[in-house]
Structure formats: structure tokens, C-alpha cells
Amino acid sequence: MKRRSASRRWHVSSALCAAPVAVVSIFRAVPAPWPAPVVQLVAYTPWFVLPAGAALLLALPGRRPWAVLPAGALLALQLLWLFPPDRVADRFLARPADPLQGQEQDTARDTGQRPAAELTVMSLNAWKGQADAAEVVRLVRENSVGFLAVQELSPALEKRLDAEGLGALLPHRISRSRDGAGGGAVYSSRPMIPVDSVDGSAFHMPTVQLELDAGGRPAPLTVTNVHTKAPVWGRAGQWRSELAALGRLAARPGNMLLLGDFNATLDHAEFRQILQGPDGTGPDGPRVDAGAAALARLVTTWPMAGPPLPGVVIDHIVTGPRVRSSGYAVLPVAGTDHAAVLATLSVPAAD
């Protein structure tokens, strides 16, 4: 009798741990237009690996397959989402990336197909202009950043960045600073040409064209500074439409880069659709999230300050399938609740 009672307690404890994991897994697996509270909950999917593991451990002492097998399946599902086999294989079985990092190089690098230009890029949400300007400029200098995207850039922060010498490092700028969350700017070591912006977006999301040099051959790169509306109550539809618009941008031919605050994680079907494209994977393969490719899904980018919430990855560097990335890093910056994200890109020369 005592053994049966103890077994029952183990099974109940396991079920209590597994139940929320099962609910969130359904929301994550079914690509429905879920309301804002569900969208927000799905962002924390990676952390549900912990109760899933607890559910399996609590089911084992009871030695009942009907309890152990579902708990094991739930845990396996969480691990599969965290570490997809194709990304693990790409990370550990593919040819190692060139160790050369830094700003765009004047000489070509042989990628095995065509020469390429190297460019280190960084993105930061400045939290309504509160980011430490000296810290931002230091990161740009120490990491040889050749392209910087800033979201939530205020006029005051723009002046502080100028005072710290950002213009000497990245002399080309396209800026639309605003008080509050609506401002933004891109800074570059190379000249930029404004192309367009995302129609209907709550925040300004401009696209620019860079002409990089791959050993004397042009290596064009189209870049969009991303800042979508957060999926708060009543705004999930706006968030969803903005991500869909970014997906259409990502599907354009040529070398492309989307970087910034997507307010979405890889667990959102809407973000995964950006990577796959509106018509599924293109002829050159899917778009690539540099953080996911580096198996850094638990290296969170928000919140670095503010409410004590579990961290999530909502700041991304997304590239076209032919653009390689290396050296992905998440860098805390004083004064803002977002971390900066950084990666070195290898941009192939035009055909």
C-alpha cells in the first residue's frame, strides 16, 4: 500500500510538471493566429525544457511506461526545438568558417565558390535612447564593426554618440531619431543608398543598399533595420503583419541582411516563416538566423534590465542563404534592456 501511494505521488508530481509543457508545446507547434498572451507565452518555450526534464525524472521512480514515455517524448520535443539536428550538423560537420574576422576586407576571401567581402555588423535597441553612448562606441571600435543598426534612437543619444566619436569610425549615416521608441539609424563605414522602408509599420524600418568590395568585385548587400511592434494586447495583428512584410523583403533575390529587434523568437511560426520564405525554402536554401546557427538560443538578448523575467532571444541577425556568418556574440550594454548582437558576415561577390 505504501509503495502504491508513493508511486501515485511521483506520477502526480510528474503530471503537474508535464501539463504546462504540453499546453505550450501545442501553441508552439500549431501555426495559428494566437492572441497576444499566447504569443508572449510561446516566446518562453526554451525554458520549458526545465519542467519537461523534471517531469521525466519524477516519472522514472514509478516505473510505469504510460507515465515515462509521454514525459520522455515531451522532453525530446523541447530539445529538438532547441537544437534542431540540421543546425547541429551544420555547426559541427560543415567546413569550419574562416577565422578572419573584422571590418570589410579589401582583399577577397575564397569561399570555395567566389570571392567575398567581410563585414562585421552590430544591432542594438537603445531603450528610448537610454543606452550608454560611450559603451556603444567602445564596442564598435573594439570589434571593428563596419555597420551598426540602432533602434529607439533619440536625438539626445544621437548627439552623445557623435560626442563619443562614432562618426569617425562609421562616417556614413542615415538617421531618423525620435523621442520615445520610434527612432532609428544605421551607421556604416561604406556609403549607403536608401532603398525603401517597410510599409504600414509602427516604427520606421528603412532598407539601405551597401556596395562592398570583394577583391575588386562588387558584393552588394541589402540591409533592413528591423523594429517591429511588440505583440502586446491588441497589437498581435500589427506584429504579425510587420513580420510578414519582413518575410517578403527577405524573399527578394540577392544578398540580404535583416537585423534588429524583431520582438519575436524562433519559437514563433511568424518568425520561422521569414526564414523559410512565403513559398517555402528558395533555390539557395532558407534564410539563416546567425544566433540559431551558432546554437546560441539560450544566450538571451532581452530583458537585460527591468522586470525580472526569464530571458528570450528577440534581437536577431538574419542573412540570405549565400551570406555566411561567424563570430556571433551577445554583448550587454549599460542603460538599455536589450543586449547588442554582433556577427561577422562573408558577403559573396555578385554573379
Sequence and secondary structure as in RCSB ss.txt:
>XXXX:A:sequence
MKRRSASRRWHVSSALCAAPVAVVSIFRAVPAPWPAPVVQLVAYTPWFVLPAGAALLLALPGRRPWAVLPAGALL
ALQLLWLFPPDRVADRFLARPADPLQGQEQDTARDTGQRPAAELTVMSLNAWKGQADAAEVVRLVRENSVGFLAV
QELSPALEKRLDAEGLGALLPHRISRSRDGAGGGAVYSSRPMIPVDSVDGSAFHMPTVQLELDAGGRPAPLTVTN
VHTKAPVWGRAGQWRSELAALGRLAARPGNMLLLGDFNATLDHAEFRQILQGPDGTGPDGPRVDAGAAALARLVT
TWPMAGPPLPGVVIDHIVTGPRVRSSGYAVLPVAGTDHAAVLATLSVPAAD
>XXXX:A:secstr
 HHHHHHHHHHHHHHHHHHHHHHHHHHHHS     HHHHHHHTTGGGGHHHHHHHHHHHGGGT HHHHHHHHHHH
HHHHHHHS HHHHHHHHHS    S  SS  SS EE SSSEEEEEEEEEEE TTTTS HHHHHHHHHHTT SEEEE
ES  HHHHHHHHHTTHHHHS EEEEE  STT  EEEEESS EEEEEE TT SS  EEEEEEEEETTEEEEEEEEE
EE     TT HHHHHHHHHHHHHHHTSSS EEEEEE S  TTSHHHHHHHH TTSSBTTB  EEHHHHTT TTS 
 B SSSS    B  EEEEE TT EEEEEEEE  TT SS EEEEEEEEE   
